[in-house]
Amino acid sequence: MDEEKCRCAGGVLKDGKCVMPEVTFTAFIMSLNTSALFHLGEIPDPATGQTAQDLVLAKHTIDTLDLLLAKTKGNLTDEEKNILEKFIYDLKMRYVQVAK
């Protein structure tokens, strides 16, 4: 098999080299969403299998997504805008639940 997973997160081994997926706006915001979920304690650390919460970093990541929404207004496709808005709403609701 020419393609198999490599050690870099999300990469695929091709011809002996780790190749990362194409950089897209959607992939970028998905990465930030995953980061926020990790900091909310909803995704375990892949190295330890343990979950931990860091609400300061979670809020910072959510605020970063909010900033991206504001700064990219009028420049996103409908799909990009909808995904970004959905992530922000979902993360804010999760944050409120955890912060109680």
Stockholm file with secondary structure:
# STOCKHOLM 1.0

chainA/1-100         MDEEKCRCAGGVLKDGKCVMPEVTFTAFIMSLNTSALFHLGEIPDPATGQTAQDLVLAKHTIDTLDLLLAKTKGNLTDEEKNILEKFIYDLKMRYVQVAK
#=GR chainA/1-100 SS CCCEECSSTTCEEETTEEECCCCCHHHHHHHHHHHHHHHTTCSCCTTTCCCCCCHHHHHHHHHHHHHHHHHTTTSSCHHHHHHHHHHHHHHHHHHHHHHC
#=GC SS_cons         CCCEECSSTTCEEETTEEECCCCCHHHHHHHHHHHHHHHTTCSCCTTTCCCCCCHHHHHHHHHHHHHHHHHTTTSSCHHHHHHHHHHHHHHHHHHHHHHC
//
